[in-house]
């Protein structure tokens, strides 16, 4: 997997709750082997995710985070 750290989004510092540490995120993504995904499963995944072109339209709603 991959690990990313986001500054100032983690746990509060001891005796200084207004200062936050790093938030660590571990990504473990398992992709199915090619050809093993059933058409019904493919349709459910496509329904759960936004269309690829919709991601470009919503850029104003995104929060930029430095990793």
N, CA, C and O of each residue as an XYZ file, in Angstrom:
268
protein
N       0.803     -1.181      0.000
C       0.000      0.000      0.000
C       0.854      1.257      0.000
O       2.083      1.201      0.041
N       0.194      2.345     -0.046
C       0.829      3.653     -0.069
C       0.370      4.427      1.164
O      -0.763      4.263      1.616
N       1.242      5.265      1.703
C       0.907      6.080      2.870
C       1.085      7.546      2.503
O       2.104      7.933      1.930
N       0.093      8.352      2.836
C       0.142      9.796      2.626
C      -0.027     10.486      3.973
O      -0.729      9.976      4.847
N       0.601     11.628      4.144
C       0.474     12.418      5.369
C      -0.063     13.796      5.017
O       0.407     14.432      4.074
N      -1.051     14.251      5.780
C      -1.638     15.571      5.569
C      -1.358     16.404      6.824
O      -1.810     16.066      7.918
N      -0.611     17.489      6.651
C      -0.265     18.360      7.769
C      -1.494     19.041      8.357
O      -2.436     19.381      7.640
N      -1.470     19.231      9.660
C      -2.491     19.983     10.406
C      -3.893     19.379     10.345
O      -4.877     20.083     10.568
N      -3.992     18.097     10.049
C      -5.302     17.436     10.020
C      -5.355     16.247     10.975
O      -6.363     15.541     11.012
N      -4.298     16.009     11.746
C      -4.235     14.857     12.631
C      -4.718     15.161     14.035
O      -5.526     16.066     14.248
N      -4.214     14.395     14.988
C      -4.600     14.537     16.389
C      -4.047     15.843     16.962
O      -2.987     16.310     16.544
N      -4.777     16.435     17.932
C      -4.285     17.654     18.582
C      -3.015     17.359     19.379
O      -2.827     16.250     19.881
N      -2.157     18.354     19.487
C      -0.922     18.211     20.247
C      -1.235     18.209     21.751
O      -2.202     18.827     22.198
N      -0.409     17.511     22.509
C      -0.564     17.425     23.966
C      -0.427     18.816     24.592
O       0.548     19.522     24.335
N      -1.390     19.199     25.400
C      -1.445     20.484     26.098
C      -1.575     21.689     25.168
O      -1.413     22.827     25.608
N      -1.861     21.455     23.905
C      -2.078     22.552     22.953
C      -3.089     22.058     21.911
O      -2.703     21.730     20.789
N      -4.370     22.004     22.266
C      -5.363     21.379     21.382
C      -5.640     22.142     20.087
O      -6.341     21.635     19.211
N      -5.106     23.340     19.957
C      -5.355     24.118     18.742
C      -4.326     23.832     17.659
O      -4.493     24.256     16.515
N      -3.260     23.116     18.010
C      -2.232     22.731     17.044
C      -2.412     21.244     16.767
O      -2.425     20.426     17.686
N      -2.549     20.912     15.503
C      -2.772     19.511     15.136
C      -1.558     18.957     14.403
O      -0.824     19.682     13.731
N      -1.376     17.678     14.550
C      -0.272     16.991     13.891
C      -0.657     16.529     12.503
O      -1.589     17.049     11.889
N       0.080     15.541     12.020
C      -0.176     14.999     10.687
C      -1.223     13.893     10.751
O      -1.285     13.118     11.706
N      -2.032     13.847      9.718
C      -2.983     12.754      9.540
C      -2.370     11.804      8.535
O      -2.090     12.188      7.399
N      -2.160     10.561      8.947
C      -1.580      9.557      8.060
C      -2.697      8.684      7.506
O      -3.549      8.196      8.249
N      -2.679      8.495      6.199
C      -3.677      7.669      5.521
C      -2.944      6.568      4.778
O      -2.029      6.826      3.996
N      -3.360      5.339      5.034
C      -2.764      4.187      4.340
C      -3.773      3.681      3.311
O      -4.929      3.403      3.632
N      -3.311      3.569      2.074
C      -4.156      3.102      0.975
C      -3.747      1.679      0.602
O      -2.597      1.429      0.242
N      -4.685      0.762      0.690
C      -4.487     -0.605      0.218
C      -5.610     -0.893     -0.773
O      -6.740     -1.174     -0.372
N      -5.304     -0.825     -2.047
C      -6.306     -1.007     -3.091
C      -6.020     -2.310     -3.820
O      -4.910     -2.534     -4.303
N      -7.020     -3.154     -3.894
C      -6.888     -4.407     -4.630
C      -7.815     -4.349     -5.843
O      -9.030     -4.199     -5.706
N      -7.230     -4.468     -7.011
C      -7.997     -4.460     -8.240
C      -8.239     -5.898     -8.690
O      -7.370     -6.751     -8.514
N      -9.396     -6.174     -9.262
C      -9.640     -7.529     -9.762
C      -8.773     -7.805    -10.994
O      -8.403     -6.892    -11.733
N      -8.465     -9.067    -11.188
C      -7.727     -9.453    -12.392
C      -8.575     -9.166    -13.616
O      -9.804     -9.205    -13.560
N      -7.914     -8.882    -14.707
C      -8.611     -8.565    -15.946
C      -9.512     -9.724    -16.361
O      -9.087    -10.879    -16.408
N     -10.759     -9.388    -16.660
C     -11.711    -10.390    -17.133
C     -12.436    -11.136    -16.034
O     -13.292    -11.967    -16.336
N     -12.130    -10.877    -14.759
C     -12.777    -11.620    -13.673
C     -14.007    -10.908    -13.119
O     -14.787    -11.509    -12.379
N     -14.188     -9.656    -13.461
C     -15.324     -8.898    -12.957
C     -16.558     -9.205    -13.807
O     -16.538     -9.061    -15.029
N     -17.622     -9.627    -13.145
C     -18.860     -9.944    -13.846
C     -19.513     -8.660    -14.351
O     -19.354     -7.613    -13.722
N     -20.233     -8.706    -15.454
C     -20.897     -7.509    -15.985
C     -21.822     -6.839    -14.968
O     -21.929     -5.613    -14.938
N     -22.493     -7.647    -14.130
C     -23.390     -7.080    -13.116
C     -22.587     -6.268    -12.092
O     -23.012     -5.189    -11.680
N     -21.426     -6.790    -11.687
C     -20.571     -6.085    -10.735
C     -20.017     -4.808    -11.350
O     -19.937     -3.774    -10.688
N     -19.640     -4.887    -12.606
C     -19.124     -3.717    -13.315
C     -20.177     -2.612    -13.346
O     -19.862     -1.439    -13.149
N     -21.429     -2.997    -13.594
C     -22.521     -2.020    -13.638
C     -22.755     -1.391    -12.264
O     -23.018     -0.192    -12.178
N     -22.664     -2.173    -11.197
C     -22.850     -1.640     -9.846
C     -21.743     -0.658     -9.473
O     -22.009      0.375     -8.859
N     -20.512     -0.976     -9.839
C     -19.393     -0.082     -9.556
C     -19.556      1.217    -10.337
O     -19.358      2.302     -9.790
N     -19.912      1.111    -11.602
C     -20.103      2.303    -12.431
C     -21.233      3.171    -11.887
O     -21.169      4.398    -11.974
N     -22.267      2.543    -11.326
C     -23.390      3.289    -10.759
C     -22.977      4.006     -9.466
O     -23.457      5.105     -9.190
N     -22.098      3.395     -8.682
C     -21.671      3.969     -7.401
C     -20.708      5.136     -7.581
O     -20.660      6.029     -6.734
N     -19.945      5.144     -8.663
C     -18.962      6.200     -8.902
C     -19.542      7.280     -9.804
O     -20.396      6.994    -10.644
N     -19.087      8.520     -9.638
C     -19.569      9.575    -10.547
C     -18.996      9.347    -11.943
O     -17.926      8.756    -12.088
N     -19.701      9.811    -12.962
C     -19.161      9.691    -14.317
C     -17.827     10.427    -14.418
O     -17.609     11.420    -13.723
N     -16.953      9.950    -15.266
C     -15.618     10.534    -15.392
C     -15.688     12.016    -15.748
O     -14.896     12.798    -15.223
N     -16.592     12.426    -16.606
C     -16.688     13.829    -16.991
C     -17.296     14.687    -15.877
O     -17.079     15.899    -15.856
N     -18.052     14.085    -14.952
C     -18.646     14.839    -13.853
C     -17.579     15.333    -12.882
O     -17.778     16.346    -12.212
N     -16.465     14.640    -12.797
C     -15.388     15.063    -11.908
C     -14.823     16.412    -12.350
O     -14.447     17.224    -11.505
N     -14.759     16.659    -13.625
C     -14.246     17.926    -14.126
C     -15.196     19.086    -13.832
O     -14.749     20.216    -13.635
N     -16.488     18.817    -13.802
C     -17.483     19.859    -13.582
C     -17.493     20.349    -12.143
O     -17.814     21.513    -11.903
N     -17.152     19.499    -11.176
C     -17.272     19.831     -9.763
C     -15.971     20.353     -9.152
O     -15.810     20.289     -7.933
N     -15.055     20.856     -9.942
C     -13.769     21.307     -9.406
C     -13.918     22.459     -8.426
O     -13.074     22.608     -7.542
N     -14.956     23.279     -8.546
C     -15.150     24.395     -7.629
C     -15.528     23.921     -6.225
O     -15.312     24.644     -5.253
N     -16.092     22.709     -6.109
C     -16.518     22.179     -4.826
C     -15.412     21.417     -4.102
O     -15.612     20.996     -2.963
N     -14.253     21.228     -4.730
C     -13.194     20.426     -4.144
C     -12.355     21.246     -3.185
O     -12.156     22.445     -3.377
N     -11.863     20.578     -2.146
C     -10.964     21.209     -1.196
C      -9.555     20.729     -1.516
O      -9.293     19.526     -1.554
N      -8.653     21.670     -1.746
C      -7.279     21.316     -2.075
C      -6.498     21.040     -0.800
O      -6.496     21.843      0.132
N      -5.828     19.879     -0.777
C      -5.027     19.473      0.381
C      -3.635     19.146     -0.114
O      -3.476     18.423     -1.098
N      -2.625     19.672      0.561
C      -1.246     19.380      0.210
C      -0.815     18.120      0.934
O      -0.941     18.025      2.155
N      -0.313     17.161      0.192
C       0.143     15.907      0.795
C       1.641     15.815      0.716
O       2.224     14.830      1.170
